[in-house]
Amino acid sequence: MRTNDEVESESSVPYTSPDCIVQDFASRGLVLLAPESLGISPDVHERVYTKEKAAYLAKDRVTPARVPDILDVLNAPGLVAACNQLVGENWAIVPFTHNASFTSGSRDQHWHKDDNGPYNGRKQRHHQAVQIEMLYYPQPVSELMGPTATMPFSQYWTFNHEENHDNFAGADHLDFAYMLTGMEGRPVSGPDSEYDLADIQNQRTAHDVRMREAVINTGWPLVKQFEAAPLQRGSVLLYSHNTFHRGNHRRDDWRTWEDNPRFMWRFWLYRTTEVSPSIAEEPVDIDWNGMGVDPLTQIDVSDVSDDVTTVWRYHHHWLKTGAPPSPRPEMAELAGDSLEQEAKRLYHQIQEKHDEGEPMRVGAAYKLASIGDTALAVEYLARALYDERESVRRAATYGLVAVGREATETFLTAAASPIKWVRKAGIYGLGDASPLTDQVFQVVEDRLRNDSSVYIRSVAAGTLGCLGRRAVATGIGLSLVPDCMEALVASLAREENRPGMDIAQGRSIKYVRPTDDCDICEGVGIDLGLERFDLVRSAVRENVLWSIVILCSHGLDPIGSVLGSTVDALKLVVAEDRNVINVGFAMDALNRLVNLGSDDDQPVPLVDALRRELPEIFRTSPAQAWEAVVRGGIDDHTTAVFGIGR
C-alpha cells in the first residue's frame, strides 16, 4: 500500500495564483488553492485527517464539533482572502448541509449541479457569484483515489427544470437515465465490481465511457472532464455552484481503502456583501482568446466564440465592481439601422433550440445587454422574457440582469404577470439587478406575503436579502433595509415546515414531484438523528433566514428599529424550530449581530445582553452550526463553553 507521503511526493496539478483568481473563476468557474497559500500550519491538515480517520473507523458521524481543526481551515487567512475576492467580505456558510466529510469509494455519481440553497432543495440559480462551493482535502489525493470530477467552463449553461420533472429536485443532471436504469447503484470498483482491474485503472469501463459521452453530447464549447488530482494534502477547490461535477470511484486496490481513506469536506459559501462603488476599481478588458491554453485543464480557449467570452467579460467586471461593464467596444461602430439589425439578429439567436443551443441563447442575451443601446436591449430581451419556452425565458432573464438597474421596470411588470414562470423571473431579476426603491420593495414584499406559489415566495425571500445587500453597498435604499427585515421576520410567523418530500412521497429525492401544497422541491428532511428535530423542510423559511443572515452581516445600523423584533424571532427559531437548517441560519444571524457590531462602536444594551446570552441560546439546540458561526467571528469563550477548542 502506498502511504500518503508517497502520494504527496507526486507532482500536483497547477494551483491558481492569487492574482488570477477572479479571472479564472469568471471564465473557468473553478480555482485551486495550494496548501501553502492558506497561511496555516501543515499540522492542521494532519490533525483533521487523524481525527476524521478515527471517527470513520469507529463509524461515528464526522462533524466540525468532532474535528474542530476544520474551523481553523475555514478561517485560514489565504482561504478567506481568496473567498473575499469571489463572494465578498463576511461571506457565510450554509449550515448543516454536507458540512461533513465525504469518503470516496466504489460508485460513481452522474454529472449534476448542486443547488445554491440547503440540501437537495430547488432555488433560482444565480449566474453572479452569489454562492460557491468549497472542497477541502486533508490528505494527498492521487489520480487513483477517486478524485473529484468536474466540468470546468460549464457554469453558465444548464437545462430546463420548471416543467421538466427529471430536474425538479435541486441537482440538475446531464443524464437522468443513468439513475433510471440503475447504473448509479452498480459499483465500478471494489470487491463487488463486474469490471477487470485493468479496465478500471485505464478508465475503460462502461461507467467511464458513459461519463465521457455525457460531457461530449452536451455540444457545449470547451467542456470536458477534469479530475482534480494529484493534489497535496490541504488543497482547496473553489467552484461555482453551477459547475457540473460528480463523485468519482476509486481505481486503486480496494483492500487498501479502509487504511487509506480519501476524505473530502464540502461547504457551501454565500455572499453577504457587495463591492461598494466608492472603492471599486474599473478592471482592464481581458483578451480572453489570447489566454491560449488554460494551465489547469489544458483546454485551449483561443478559438472560443464571443457568445462565451461576452459572458465571461460581464462576470469578471461584476466580481470587481458589482456593476455591468461598459458596452462592448465593437458596438461603437454600429448605429441606427445597423444596430437595430444586430439586435434583431441576437433576438433570433436567443431562440435557438435544443440543449446544445444553450451557450448561443445565453451568449446572445449577454451580447444584447452590452450592445450599447439600453432601450433597444431591454425591448428585445423583454420580448424574449415572455416566450413560451423556458430556455428562452432563462436566457432573457440573465440578459436583463446583465443590463442592470435599467431593467427594473421590465422586471416589475413581469413580477405582476399572471404567468407563474414569468412572475418568478421578475422577482428574481429584481434581486440581482435592481436598486432597493419603495416600489421594488412593495412588489417583492407583496409576492412574499401573497403569492400562491411556494417557489415564488421563496424567490421573493431571497430577493429581499439581495436587495438589502446591494442597498448597503451603494447607499441607495438604505432606509428601506429595516422594512426588508421586518417583512422577512413577518414571513417566519406565516410559513410552515413540511415533511421532507422524499419521506412524504416515499421515493428518492431525485424522483419527487410537485404537490398541491408545494410547487418547489424543498429537499430531504434532516434530523441529524436528534429527537428535537423532525424530517421537515420549508423553502420559504430557509430562504427567509438565508436573507436575514445577509442583512445581519452589516452591523446594527442598517437594521435600525427592528433589531429587537429580529432578535426575538431568531431566538424563537433556535429554541423551537423543528428544521435543523433553520436553526443553523438563526444561530449564524444572531452571532453576526453580536460580532459584526455597530459603525460607531457605541454600546447597545440589547446586543450586549445578547452577547452574554449567546452560549445559553445555542444550548437550547442539541446541535450547533459551528461551521457557519465561525465565519461570523464567534469568540473563543462561546466555543470553549461547548468544549470546542480552536
C-alpha positions in Angstrom: 0.0 0.0 0.0 1.3 3.5 -0.9 1.4 5.9 2.0 0.0 9.4 1.9 3.6 10.7 2.0 4.4 8.7 -1.2 1.2 10.1 -2.9 2.1 13.6 -1.9 5.6 13.3 -3.4 4.0 13.2 -6.9 3.8 16.4 -8.8 0.5 18.1 -8.4 -1.8 19.9 -10.8 -1.1 23.6 -11.3 -2.5 25.7 -8.5 -4.2 29.1 -9.0 -2.1 32.2 -8.3 -3.8 34.9 -6.1 -3.8 37.5 -8.9 -5.6 35.1 -11.3 -8.5 34.0 -9.0 -11.2 36.4 -10.3 -10.2 36.0 -14.0 -10.1 32.2 -13.8 -13.3 31.9 -11.8 -15.2 34.2 -14.2 -14.1 32.0 -17.2 -13.4 28.5 -15.9 -15.7 28.6 -12.9 -13.1 26.8 -10.8 -9.9 27.7 -9.0 -7.5 25.5 -7.0 -5.7 26.8 -3.9 -2.3 25.4 -2.8 -2.0 24.3 0.8 0.9 26.8 1.4 -1.4 29.7 0.2 -3.8 29.1 3.1 -1.4 30.5 5.7 -1.9 27.8 8.3 0.4 25.2 9.6 0.5 21.9 7.7 0.0 20.2 11.1 -3.7 21.3 10.9 -4.3 19.0 7.9 -2.7 16.1 9.6 -4.8 16.7 12.7 -8.0 16.9 10.6 -7.1 13.7 8.9 -6.2 11.8 12.0 -9.3 12.7 13.9 -11.5 12.1 10.9 -10.0 8.7 10.3 -10.5 7.7 13.9 -14.2 8.7 13.7 -14.5 7.0 10.3 -13.1 3.7 11.6 -15.3 3.9 14.7 -18.3 4.5 12.4 -19.1 7.8 14.2 -20.6 10.7 12.5 -18.0 13.2 11.4 -18.8 16.8 12.3 -16.9 20.1 12.9 -17.6 19.6 16.6 -15.7 16.2 16.5 -13.0 17.6 14.2 -12.7 21.2 15.4 -9.4 21.8 13.5 -11.6 22.2 10.4 -12.6 25.5 11.8 -9.0 26.7 11.5 -9.2 25.8 7.8 -12.4 27.9 7.4 -10.6 30.9 9.0 -7.3 30.3 7.2 -6.1 33.8 6.0 -5.3 32.7 2.5 -8.7 31.0 2.1 -10.5 34.0 3.5 -8.7 36.3 1.1 -9.4 34.1 -1.9 -13.1 33.8 -1.0 -13.3 37.6 -0.3 -12.4 38.1 -4.0 -15.2 35.7 -5.1 -18.1 36.2 -2.7 -17.2 39.4 -0.8 -16.2 40.0 2.8 -18.0 38.4 5.7 -19.2 35.6 3.5 -21.3 32.9 5.2 -21.7 29.2 5.1 -25.0 27.3 4.7 -25.4 25.3 8.0 -25.8 21.5 8.4 -25.7 20.7 4.7 -22.9 18.4 3.6 -20.6 20.2 6.0 -19.0 16.9 6.8 -16.6 14.5 5.2 -17.2 12.6 2.0 -15.3 9.3 1.6 -14.5 8.2 -2.0 -15.5 4.5 -2.7 -16.7 2.1 -5.3 -19.5 4.1 -7.1 -19.9 7.0 -9.5 -22.4 9.8 -9.2 -23.5 11.1 -12.5 -22.9 14.7 -13.6 -25.0 17.2 -11.7 -25.1 20.7 -10.3 -25.7 21.2 -6.6 -28.4 23.7 -5.7 -27.5 27.1 -4.2 -29.6 26.6 -1.2 -29.7 23.9 1.5 -29.5 20.2 0.9 -31.4 18.9 -2.2 -33.7 22.0 -2.4 -34.5 23.9 -5.5 -33.6 27.6 -5.8 -33.2 30.1 -8.6 -29.6 29.8 -10.0 -27.6 33.0 -9.9 -25.0 33.5 -12.7 -23.5 36.1 -10.5 -21.1 34.8 -7.8 -23.6 34.7 -5.0 -22.7 31.2 -3.9 -19.6 29.0 -4.4 -18.6 25.6 -3.2 -15.5 24.8 -1.3 -13.9 21.3 -1.3 -11.1 20.6 1.2 -8.8 17.6 1.1 -7.0 16.9 4.4 -4.8 14.2 2.8 -3.0 13.9 -0.6 -5.2 12.7 -3.4 -3.7 10.6 -6.2 -5.3 10.0 -9.6 -6.4 6.6 -8.4 -8.1 7.7 -5.2 -11.4 8.9 -6.6 -10.5 12.5 -7.3 -13.5 14.8 -7.7 -14.6 15.1 -11.3 -15.7 18.5 -12.6 -16.7 20.1 -15.9 -14.9 23.5 -16.0 -16.4 26.1 -18.3 -19.9 24.6 -17.7 -21.2 27.0 -15.0 -23.3 29.3 -17.3 -25.2 26.6 -19.1 -28.0 24.4 -17.8 -31.2 22.6 -18.6 -34.9 23.3 -18.1 -36.5 22.4 -14.8 -39.7 24.3 -14.3 -41.8 21.7 -16.1 -39.1 19.0 -16.5 -39.7 16.7 -13.6 -36.4 14.9 -14.2 -34.8 18.0 -12.9 -37.4 19.0 -10.3 -35.1 18.4 -7.4 -32.2 20.8 -6.9 -29.5 18.8 -8.7 -29.7 19.3 -12.4 -28.4 16.2 -14.3 -26.7 15.7 -17.6 -28.0 12.1 -18.0 -31.0 11.3 -15.8 -31.4 7.9 -17.4 -28.2 6.9 -15.5 -30.4 6.8 -12.4 -33.5 5.5 -14.1 -31.6 2.4 -15.4 -30.0 1.7 -12.0 -26.5 2.3 -13.2 -25.7 4.7 -10.4 -26.2 1.9 -7.9 -23.7 -0.5 -9.5 -20.2 -0.5 -8.1 -17.5 0.4 -10.6 -14.6 -0.8 -8.5 -14.2 -2.7 -5.2 -14.9 -6.3 -4.3 -18.3 -6.4 -6.0 -17.3 -4.8 -9.3 -18.0 -6.6 -12.5 -15.0 -4.9 -14.2 -11.5 -6.0 -14.8 -8.9 -4.1 -12.7 -7.0 -3.0 -15.8 -10.2 -1.6 -17.3 -10.9 0.2 -14.1 -7.5 1.8 -13.9 -7.4 2.7 -17.5 -10.9 4.2 -17.4 -12.3 1.8 -20.0 -15.4 0.6 -18.0 -18.9 1.2 -19.3 -19.3 3.8 -16.5 -16.2 5.7 -17.6 -17.4 5.7 -21.2 -20.9 6.9 -20.2 -19.4 9.8 -18.2 -17.2 11.0 -21.0 -20.0 10.7 -23.6 -22.4 12.6 -21.4 -20.0 15.6 -21.5 -19.3 15.3 -25.2 -23.0 15.0 -26.0 -23.8 18.4 -24.5 -22.2 20.0 -27.6 -21.1 22.9 -25.3 -17.8 24.7 -26.0 -14.7 23.9 -24.1 -16.3 21.4 -21.7 -14.5 18.2 -20.9 -14.0 16.1 -17.8 -11.3 17.4 -15.4 -10.3 15.3 -12.4 -8.7 17.3 -9.5 -5.6 15.2 -8.9 -2.9 14.7 -7.9 -3.3 17.1 -5.0 -1.2 17.9 -2.0 -2.7 17.5 1.5 -4.5 20.7 2.4 -5.6 21.6 -1.1 -8.8 23.6 -1.6 -11.0 23.6 -4.7 -13.4 26.5 -5.1 -16.0 26.4 -7.9 -19.3 28.0 -8.9 -22.3 26.2 -7.5 -23.4 26.0 -11.2 -20.5 23.8 -12.2 -21.3 20.3 -13.2 -19.4 17.8 -11.1 -19.7 14.3 -9.7 -18.3 11.9 -7.1 -15.8 9.6 -8.6 -14.9 5.9 -7.9 -11.5 4.8 -6.6 -9.3 2.9 -9.0 -6.7 1.6 -6.6 -6.7 -1.7 -4.7 -9.9 -1.8 -2.7 -8.2 -3.8 0.1 -6.3 -0.6 1.0 -9.3 1.7 1.2 -10.0 1.3 4.9 -6.4 2.0 5.9 -6.0 4.8 3.4 -9.4 6.6 3.1 -9.8 9.6 0.8 -11.7 12.3 2.7 -13.2 15.5 1.3 -15.0 18.2 3.2 -17.6 20.3 1.3 -19.0 23.7 2.3 -21.5 25.9 0.6 -20.4 29.5 0.8 -22.6 32.5 0.0 -22.3 36.2 -0.4 -23.4 38.7 2.2 -21.7 41.9 0.9 -21.1 43.6 -2.5 -18.4 45.8 -3.7 -19.1 49.5 -2.9 -18.9 51.7 -6.0 -16.8 54.1 -3.9 -13.9 51.7 -3.7 -14.4 49.6 -6.9 -11.6 49.7 -9.4 -12.5 49.5 -13.1 -10.8 46.4 -14.5 -9.0 46.3 -17.7 -10.7 44.4 -20.5 -9.1 41.0 -21.0 -8.2 39.4 -24.3 -9.9 36.1 -23.5 -8.9 34.4 -26.7 -5.3 35.5 -26.1 -5.2 33.4 -22.9 -4.3 30.4 -25.1 -4.1 27.0 -23.2 -5.7 27.0 -19.8 -2.9 25.9 -17.4 -5.2 23.9 -15.1 -7.3 22.0 -17.5 -5.0 22.1 -20.6 -8.1 23.3 -22.7 -7.3 25.7 -25.5 -9.6 28.7 -25.3 -8.1 30.6 -28.3 -11.0 29.9 -30.6 -13.9 30.2 -28.2 -16.6 32.4 -29.6 -17.7 35.8 -28.4 -21.0 34.2 -27.3 -18.9 32.7 -24.5 -16.4 35.5 -23.8 -19.1 38.2 -23.6 -20.5 36.2 -20.6 -17.0 36.0 -19.1 -16.5 39.7 -19.6 -19.6 40.6 -17.7 -18.9 38.4 -14.7 -15.3 39.4 -14.4 -16.4 43.0 -14.3 -19.2 42.3 -11.9 -16.9 40.5 -9.5 -14.6 43.5 -9.5 -17.2 46.3 -9.3 -20.7 44.9 -8.6 -21.9 46.5 -11.8 -22.2 45.7 -15.5 -19.3 46.6 -17.8 -19.4 49.3 -20.5 -20.8 48.4 -23.9 -18.6 46.1 -26.0 -16.1 48.1 -27.9 -17.1 46.7 -31.3 -20.6 48.1 -30.9 -19.2 51.7 -31.2 -19.1 51.1 -35.0 -22.8 50.4 -35.2 -25.6 52.9 -35.2 -29.1 53.4 -36.4 -30.4 50.6 -38.7 -27.2 48.6 -38.3 -27.7 48.5 -34.5 -31.3 47.6 -34.9 -30.4 44.7 -37.3 -27.8 43.4 -34.8 -30.4 43.5 -32.0 -32.9 41.5 -34.2 -30.2 39.0 -35.1 -29.4 38.4 -31.4 -33.1 38.2 -30.6 -33.4 35.4 -33.1 -30.3 33.7 -31.7 -31.9 33.7 -28.2 -34.5 31.4 -29.7 -32.0 28.7 -30.7 -33.4 25.2 -29.9 -32.2 22.2 -28.0 -29.8 21.8 -25.1 -26.7 22.3 -27.3 -28.1 25.8 -28.1 -27.8 27.0 -24.5 -24.5 28.8 -24.9 -25.8 30.5 -28.1 -29.0 31.6 -26.3 -27.3 32.9 -23.2 -24.4 34.4 -25.1 -26.9 36.3 -27.3 -28.7 37.7 -24.3 -25.4 39.0 -22.7 -24.4 40.5 -26.1 -27.7 42.3 -26.3 -27.2 43.6 -22.7 -23.9 45.1 -23.8 -25.0 46.3 -27.3 -24.6 50.0 -26.4 -28.3 50.9 -26.6 -30.0 50.1 -23.3 -33.5 50.8 -24.5 -33.0 48.5 -27.6 -31.5 45.8 -25.4 -34.4 45.9 -22.9 -37.0 45.9 -25.7 -35.8 42.7 -27.2 -34.9 40.9 -24.0 -38.3 41.8 -22.5 -39.9 40.3 -25.6 -37.9 37.1 -25.0 -38.9 37.0 -21.3 -42.5 36.2 -22.3 -41.5 33.4 -24.7 -43.3 30.0 -24.1 -40.0 28.2 -23.9 -38.2 28.1 -20.6 -34.8 28.1 -22.2 -35.6 31.3 -24.0 -37.0 32.9 -20.8 -34.0 31.8 -18.9 -31.5 33.5 -21.3 -33.6 36.6 -21.4 -33.7 36.8 -17.6 -29.9 36.6 -17.4 -29.6 39.1 -20.2 -31.8 41.6 -18.3 -29.8 41.1 -15.1 -26.7 41.9 -17.1 -28.4 45.2 -18.3 -28.5 46.2 -14.7 -30.8 48.7 -13.0 -32.3 49.9 -16.3 -34.1 46.6 -16.5 -36.1 47.3 -13.3 -39.3 48.4 -14.9 -39.3 45.3 -17.1 -38.8 43.1 -14.0 -41.5 45.0 -12.1 -44.0 44.4 -14.9 -43.0 40.7 -15.1 -43.5 40.3 -11.3 -47.2 41.1 -11.7 -47.7 38.6 -14.6 -50.5 36.0 -14.3 -47.9 33.5 -15.8 -46.1 32.0 -12.8 -42.8 31.4 -14.5 -42.6 35.0 -15.8 -43.6 36.2 -12.3 -40.8 34.2 -10.8 -38.3 35.6 -13.3 -39.4 39.1 -12.5 -39.0 38.7 -8.7 -35.6 37.0 -9.2 -34.4 39.7 -11.6 -35.2 42.5 -9.2 -32.9 40.8 -6.6 -30.0 40.5 -8.9 -30.2 43.8 -10.8 -32.3 46.5 -9.2 -31.9 49.2 -6.6 -34.0 49.0 -3.5 -36.7 51.5 -4.0 -40.1 51.8 -2.3 -41.8 50.4 -5.4 -39.4 47.5 -5.7 -39.8 46.7 -2.1 -43.6 46.8 -2.2 -43.8 44.4 -5.2 -41.4 41.9 -3.7 -43.0 42.1 -0.2 -46.4 41.5 -1.7 -45.2 38.4 -3.6 -43.6 37.1 -0.4 -46.8 37.6 1.5 -49.5 36.8 -1.0 -48.2 34.7 -3.9 -49.9 31.3 -4.2 -46.6 29.7 -5.4 -44.2 28.4 -2.7 -41.5 28.7 -5.4 -42.2 32.4 -5.9 -42.4 33.2 -2.2 -39.0 31.5 -1.7 -37.5 33.6 -4.5 -39.0 36.7 -3.0 -37.5 35.9 0.3 -34.0 35.5 -1.3 -34.5 38.7 -3.3 -35.1 40.8 -0.2 -31.7 39.7 1.1 -30.0 40.5 -2.2 -31.7 43.9 -2.4 -30.6 44.8 1.2 -27.1 43.7 0.4 -26.9 46.0 -2.6 -28.5 48.9 -0.7 -25.8 48.7 1.9 -23.1 48.7 -0.8 -24.5 51.6 -2.8 -26.3 53.6 -0.2 -29.4 53.5 -2.5 -32.5 52.4 -0.5 -30.6 52.0 2.8 -33.5 53.4 4.7 -35.6 50.5 3.4 -33.4 47.8 4.8 -35.4 47.7 8.1 -38.6 47.2 6.0 -36.9 44.2 4.3 -36.0 42.7 7.7 -39.5 43.3 9.0 -41.0 41.6 6.0 -38.7 38.6 6.4 -39.5 38.3 10.1 -43.2 38.5 9.5 -42.9 35.7 6.9 -41.5 33.4 9.6 -44.7 33.7 11.5 -46.7 32.6 8.4 -44.7 29.9 6.7 -44.6 26.3 8.0 -42.2 23.4 7.6 -43.5 20.4 5.6 -42.3 16.8 5.8 -39.3 16.2 3.5 -40.6 15.4 0.1 -38.7 12.1 0.0 -40.5 11.0 3.2 -43.9 12.4 2.2 -43.8 10.8 -1.3 -42.0 7.6 -0.3 -39.4 7.9 -3.0 -35.9 9.1 -3.7 -35.5 12.9 -3.6 -34.4 12.6 -7.3 -37.8 11.4 -8.2 -40.1 13.6 -6.2 -42.8 15.7 -7.8 -44.7 18.9 -7.1 -47.8 18.7 -5.0 -50.9 20.8 -4.3 -49.2 22.2 -1.2 -45.8 22.9 -2.8 -44.6 23.6 -6.3 -40.9 23.5 -5.5 -38.5 20.8 -4.3 -37.9 21.7 -0.7 -35.4 18.8 -0.2 -35.0 15.8 2.1 -35.8 16.0 5.8 -32.7 16.2 8.1 -32.9 15.5 11.8 -29.2 14.5 12.5 -30.6 11.6 14.5 -31.8 14.0 17.2 -35.2 13.8 18.8 -35.5 17.6 18.9 -35.7 17.8 15.1 -38.1 16.4 12.5 -37.6 15.3 8.9 -39.1 18.6 7.7 -38.2 21.4 5.3 -39.5 24.8 4.1 -38.1 26.5 1.0 -39.6 29.9 2.1 -38.4 29.7 5.8 -34.9 28.7 4.7 -34.6 31.5 2.1 -36.0 34.0 4.7 -33.3 33.0 7.2 -30.6 33.0 4.4 -31.6 36.6 3.7 -31.7 37.5 7.4 -28.1 36.3 7.8 -27.1 38.6 4.9 -28.8 41.6 6.5 -27.2 40.8 9.9 -23.8 40.8 8.3 -23.6 44.6 8.0 -23.7 45.5 11.7 -26.6 47.0 13.6 -27.1 50.3 11.8 -28.9 49.2 8.7 -31.4 47.1 10.7 -32.4 50.1 12.9 -35.6 50.0 14.8 -36.5 46.3 14.0 -33.4 45.0 15.8 -35.4 43.9 18.9 -38.1 42.0 16.9 -35.5 40.4 14.8 -33.5 39.1 17.8 -36.7 37.8 19.3 -37.7 36.0 16.1 -34.3 34.4 15.7 -34.2 33.2 19.3 -37.5 31.6 18.8 -36.3 29.7 15.8 -33.2 28.4 17.6 -35.4 27.3 20.6 -38.4 25.8 18.8 -37.9 25.2 15.0 -38.0 21.5 14.1 -36.0 22.2 10.9 -32.3 22.0 11.8 -31.2 24.1 8.8 -33.4 27.0 10.0 -31.8 26.7 13.5 -28.3 26.9 12.0 -29.2 30.0 9.9 -30.7 31.7 13.0 -27.6 30.9 15.1 -25.4 32.5 12.4 -27.6 35.6 12.2 -27.6 36.1 16.0 -23.8 35.5 16.1 -23.2 38.1 13.4 -25.3 40.7 15.2 -23.1 40.3 18.2 -19.7 40.2 16.5 -20.0 42.5 13.5 -21.2 45.3 15.6 -22.2 49.0 15.0 -20.3 51.5 12.9 -19.9 53.9 15.9 -18.9 51.2 18.4 -21.3 52.7 21.0 -22.7 50.1 23.5 -26.1 48.7 22.5 -27.8 47.2 25.6 -29.8 44.7 23.6 -26.7 43.4 21.8 -24.6 43.4 25.0 -27.3 41.2 26.6 -27.4 39.0 23.5 -23.6 38.5 23.7 -23.9 37.3 27.3 -26.9 35.1 26.4 -25.5 33.6 23.2 -24.0 30.4 24.8 -27.3 29.6 26.5 -29.3 30.4 23.4 -27.1 27.9 21.4 -27.6 25.4 24.2 -31.3 25.3 23.6 -30.4 23.3 20.5 -28.7 19.9 20.7 -26.7 20.7 17.5 -24.7 23.9 16.9 -23.7 25.1 13.4 -20.0 25.7 14.2 -19.0 25.7 10.5 -21.4 28.6 10.0 -20.9 30.7 13.1 -17.1 30.5 12.9 -17.3 32.8 9.9 -19.3 35.3 11.8 -16.5 36.0 14.3 -17.7 33.9 17.2 -15.4 34.3 20.2 -13.3 31.6 21.8 -15.3 31.9 25.1 -18.5 30.8 23.4 -16.9 27.8 21.6 -15.0 26.8 24.8 -18.3 26.6 26.7 -19.2 23.7 24.3 -15.7 22.1 24.5 -14.7 23.3 21.0 -11.0 24.1 21.2 -9.6 26.3 18.5 
